[in-house]
């Protein structure tokens, strides 16, 4: 079977270039949607149950629903990946508000829509490379306005932060709050290591599955983990720093603005965490095998 990118749309599995969404769907017009992203590595989903649980929790908060329960959605995603043939994949599930009744602006008249797709694994940064990150002056949308623990497509602050980073010759950006404290980047959480203490932002960020994994691994390695505010200066003066995301795992940050961290290479503790993260992918309690022999 030739691997290919596939989508689940209107109850059917189609090649991803044939997938469509209505121009009138509020997911498109209003960014009124939620989603989650899981990944498959070496033919196994990693921590899929936690991604599915977070996805359903987000829908509940947004007063959305889909015609599947968690068990049915898991089976659907397994089938989608199995039919794609992709053994290392990026898998997204999406719920949009849908289209309201003609002439109505009442969200209660919308029928929520479900979509999913699978594409080859997406990397923000390769494991053996360091990221050059710029601290943007762009402020993250306040959590009082948009709950960041619900995955959403309100990304204009993150996108404009990226443009700032590119203007400075960096690869990606960290956005800040109204006090200049570090929040997160486009699709990733941020950690610093100082004096063998692991620190990450406590509030106003997505509570990422990879973020959670990094903290668990750090504790297993005997590192103290602290959640709180991280200033721009804290990040620039860190012994080591890294980003966490489904799209790449634990990724070293080796330069912040014009400040090189450490020796400009992946730090020893980041390397240990990275190695432990990828080793987890073979542990049965975290890995769910995809059946690539299911009939099409």
C-alpha positions as CSV (number, residue, x, y, z in Angstrom):
1,X,0.0,0.0,0.0
2,X,1.4,3.4,-1.0
3,X,1.4,5.8,1.9
4,X,-0.8,8.8,1.4
5,X,-2.3,11.7,3.2
6,X,-6.0,11.1,3.9
7,X,-8.9,13.0,5.4
8,X,-12.2,12.0,7.0
9,X,-14.9,14.4,5.8
10,X,-18.7,13.9,5.9
11,X,-18.3,10.4,7.1
12,X,-16.0,9.4,4.2
13,X,-12.3,8.8,3.9
14,X,-10.9,10.7,0.9
15,X,-7.4,11.9,-0.3
16,X,-6.6,15.0,1.5
17,X,-6.6,17.2,-1.6
18,X,-10.2,16.3,-2.0
19,X,-11.3,17.4,1.5
20,X,-13.5,20.4,1.6
21,X,-15.1,22.7,4.2
22,X,-18.0,25.1,3.5
23,X,-17.1,28.7,3.1
24,X,-20.0,29.5,5.4
25,X,-18.8,27.3,8.3
26,X,-18.1,29.4,11.3
27,X,-14.9,27.4,11.8
28,X,-13.6,29.2,8.7
29,X,-15.4,32.5,9.1
30,X,-15.0,33.0,12.9
31,X,-12.2,30.6,13.9
32,X,-15.0,29.0,15.9
33,X,-13.5,25.5,16.3
34,X,-11.4,23.3,18.4
35,X,-9.0,20.5,17.5
36,X,-6.3,18.2,18.8
37,X,-3.2,16.7,17.3
38,X,-1.7,13.3,18.0
39,X,1.2,11.5,16.4
40,X,2.1,8.1,15.2
41,X,5.6,6.9,15.5
42,X,6.9,3.6,14.1
43,X,3.3,2.4,13.6
44,X,2.0,3.3,17.0
45,X,0.0,6.2,18.3
46,X,1.6,7.9,21.3
47,X,-0.6,8.8,24.3
48,X,-3.7,8.9,22.0
49,X,-6.1,8.4,24.9
50,X,-5.0,11.7,26.5
51,X,-5.3,13.6,23.2
52,X,-8.8,12.3,22.7
53,X,-9.8,13.1,26.3
54,X,-8.5,16.7,25.9
55,X,-10.3,17.1,22.6
56,X,-13.6,16.0,24.2
57,X,-13.1,18.3,27.2
58,X,-12.5,21.2,24.8
59,X,-15.7,20.5,22.9
60,X,-17.7,20.4,26.1
61,X,-16.4,23.8,27.2
62,X,-17.3,25.2,23.8
63,X,-20.7,23.6,23.7
64,X,-19.8,21.4,20.8
65,X,-20.4,17.7,20.1
66,X,-19.6,15.1,17.4
67,X,-21.5,11.8,16.6
68,X,-18.8,9.7,18.2
69,X,-17.8,8.8,21.7
70,X,-14.1,8.5,22.7
71,X,-13.9,4.8,21.9
72,X,-15.5,5.3,18.5
73,X,-13.2,8.2,17.7
74,X,-10.1,6.2,18.6
75,X,-11.2,3.4,16.3
76,X,-11.9,5.9,13.5
77,X,-8.4,7.5,13.9
78,X,-6.8,4.0,13.9
79,X,-8.6,3.2,10.7
80,X,-7.6,6.5,9.0
81,X,-3.9,6.0,9.8
82,X,-4.1,2.3,8.9
83,X,-5.5,3.1,5.4
84,X,-2.9,5.8,4.9
85,X,-0.1,3.4,5.4
86,X,1.9,6.1,7.1
87,X,4.0,4.7,10.0
88,X,5.3,8.1,11.2
89,X,2.3,10.5,11.0
90,X,0.7,13.7,12.3
91,X,-3.0,13.2,13.0
92,X,-5.4,16.0,13.5
93,X,-9.1,15.9,14.7
94,X,-11.2,19.0,14.3
95,X,-14.7,20.2,15.3
96,X,-16.1,23.3,13.8
97,X,-19.2,25.2,14.8
98,X,-20.8,24.6,11.4
99,X,-23.2,26.6,9.4
100,X,-26.2,28.4,11.0
101,X,-29.7,28.4,9.7
102,X,-30.2,30.7,6.8
103,X,-30.2,34.4,8.0
104,X,-29.4,33.4,11.6
105,X,-26.5,34.5,13.7
106,X,-27.5,32.2,16.6
107,X,-24.8,29.6,17.2
108,X,-27.4,27.3,18.6
109,X,-28.7,26.7,15.1
110,X,-25.4,25.4,13.9
111,X,-24.7,21.8,13.3
112,X,-21.2,21.0,14.5
113,X,-18.9,19.4,11.9
114,X,-16.2,16.8,12.4
115,X,-13.1,16.4,10.3
116,X,-9.9,14.5,10.7
117,X,-6.7,14.1,8.6
118,X,-3.4,12.2,8.6
119,X,-0.2,13.5,6.9
120,X,3.4,12.5,7.2
121,X,5.0,13.4,10.6
122,X,5.5,17.2,11.0
123,X,8.7,18.5,12.6
124,X,9.1,22.0,14.1
125,X,12.7,21.1,14.5
126,X,14.7,17.9,14.0
127,X,15.9,16.3,17.3
128,X,19.6,16.8,16.5
129,X,19.2,20.5,15.7
130,X,18.9,23.6,18.0
131,X,16.3,26.3,17.6
132,X,17.1,30.0,17.3
133,X,14.1,31.6,19.1
134,X,13.3,35.3,19.2
135,X,11.3,36.9,22.0
136,X,8.5,38.8,20.3
137,X,6.9,41.9,21.6
138,X,3.6,40.4,20.4
139,X,1.2,39.8,23.3
140,X,-0.5,36.5,23.6
141,X,-4.3,36.7,23.7
142,X,-5.3,36.9,27.4
143,X,-6.6,33.7,28.9
144,X,-9.6,35.7,30.2
145,X,-10.6,36.2,26.6
146,X,-9.7,32.8,25.0
147,X,-9.1,29.8,27.2
148,X,-5.6,28.6,26.0
149,X,-6.2,25.1,27.5
150,X,-8.7,24.5,24.7
151,X,-6.8,24.0,21.5
152,X,-7.9,26.7,19.1
153,X,-7.1,28.4,15.8
154,X,-6.7,32.0,17.3
155,X,-3.2,32.2,16.0
156,X,-2.8,35.7,14.7
157,X,-0.7,36.8,17.7
158,X,1.5,33.8,17.2
159,X,1.8,34.3,13.4
160,X,2.8,38.0,13.8
161,X,5.3,36.9,16.4
162,X,6.8,34.6,13.8
163,X,7.2,37.4,11.3
164,X,9.1,39.4,14.0
165,X,11.3,36.4,14.5
166,X,12.0,36.1,10.8
167,X,12.9,39.8,10.6
168,X,15.5,39.2,13.2
169,X,16.9,36.1,11.5
170,X,15.5,33.6,14.0
171,X,13.5,30.5,13.2
172,X,10.6,30.9,15.5
173,X,9.2,33.1,18.3
174,X,8.0,33.2,21.9
175,X,5.1,35.6,22.6
176,X,4.7,37.3,25.9
177,X,2.0,38.6,28.3
178,X,1.3,42.2,29.2
179,X,4.2,42.1,31.7
180,X,6.7,40.8,29.2
181,X,6.7,37.3,30.7
182,X,7.2,34.3,28.3
183,X,4.0,32.5,27.3
184,X,4.4,30.0,24.4
185,X,5.3,29.8,20.8
186,X,3.4,28.8,17.7
187,X,2.4,25.3,18.6
188,X,4.8,24.7,21.4
189,X,5.4,25.2,25.1
190,X,8.7,26.6,26.4
191,X,11.0,25.3,29.2
192,X,14.2,26.6,30.8
193,X,16.7,24.7,32.9
194,X,18.7,26.6,35.5
195,X,20.8,25.0,38.2
196,X,19.2,21.6,37.5
197,X,15.7,23.1,38.0
198,X,13.2,22.7,35.2
199,X,10.8,25.7,34.8
200,X,7.8,26.3,32.6
201,X,5.0,28.8,32.5
202,X,2.2,27.9,34.8
203,X,-0.8,29.8,33.4
204,X,-2.1,31.2,30.1
205,X,-0.7,28.5,27.9
206,X,-1.9,25.2,26.4
207,X,-1.3,22.4,28.8
208,X,0.4,20.3,26.2
209,X,0.7,16.5,26.3
210,X,4.4,16.7,25.4
211,X,4.8,19.4,28.1
212,X,3.3,17.0,30.7
213,X,5.6,14.2,29.4
214,X,8.7,16.4,29.8
215,X,7.8,17.2,33.4
216,X,7.2,13.5,34.2
217,X,10.5,12.6,32.6
218,X,12.4,15.4,34.5
219,X,11.1,14.1,37.8
220,X,12.3,10.6,36.9
221,X,15.7,12.1,36.2
222,X,15.8,13.8,39.6
223,X,15.2,17.3,38.4
224,X,13.1,19.7,40.4
225,X,10.1,21.0,38.4
226,X,8.7,24.5,39.0
227,X,5.7,26.1,37.4
228,X,5.6,29.9,37.4
229,X,6.4,33.0,35.5
230,X,9.5,33.1,33.2
231,X,10.8,36.5,32.3
232,X,12.6,37.3,29.1
233,X,15.8,37.6,31.1
234,X,15.3,34.2,32.7
235,X,15.1,32.7,29.2
236,X,18.2,34.5,27.9
237,X,20.2,33.5,31.0
238,X,19.1,29.8,31.1
239,X,21.6,27.1,31.3
240,X,19.5,25.2,28.8
241,X,16.1,25.7,27.1
242,X,13.8,23.6,25.0
243,X,10.4,23.6,23.3
244,X,7.8,20.8,23.5
245,X,5.3,19.9,20.9
246,X,3.6,16.9,19.3
247,X,5.3,18.1,16.2
248,X,8.9,17.2,17.2
249,X,8.8,16.2,20.9
250,X,11.5,17.8,23.0
251,X,13.5,20.3,20.9
252,X,16.5,22.2,22.1
253,X,16.6,26.0,22.0
254,X,20.2,27.0,21.5
255,X,19.9,30.7,20.9
256,X,17.5,33.4,22.2
257,X,17.6,36.6,20.3
258,X,21.4,37.3,20.1
259,X,22.2,35.3,23.2
260,X,23.7,31.8,22.7
261,X,22.7,29.3,25.4
262,X,25.4,27.1,26.7
263,X,27.7,26.3,23.9
264,X,25.1,26.8,21.3
265,X,24.5,23.0,21.3
266,X,21.9,20.7,22.7
267,X,22.5,20.7,26.5
268,X,23.2,17.5,28.4
269,X,19.9,17.5,30.4
270,X,17.9,18.4,27.3
271,X,19.6,15.5,25.5
272,X,18.7,13.1,28.4
273,X,15.1,14.3,28.3
274,X,14.9,14.0,24.5
275,X,16.3,10.4,24.6
276,X,13.9,9.4,27.3
277,X,11.0,10.9,25.4
278,X,11.6,8.9,22.3
279,X,12.3,5.8,24.4
280,X,8.8,6.1,25.8
281,X,7.3,5.5,22.4
282,X,8.1,1.8,22.7
283,X,6.4,1.4,26.2
284,X,3.1,-0.5,25.8
285,X,1.2,1.7,28.2
286,X,1.8,4.8,26.0
287,X,1.8,3.1,22.5
288,X,-1.3,2.0,20.7
289,X,-0.5,-0.1,17.6
290,X,-2.1,0.7,14.3
291,X,-3.4,-2.2,12.2
292,X,-2.2,-1.6,8.6
293,X,-3.9,-4.8,7.4
294,X,-7.5,-3.6,7.8
295,X,-9.5,-3.8,4.5
296,X,-10.0,-0.5,2.7
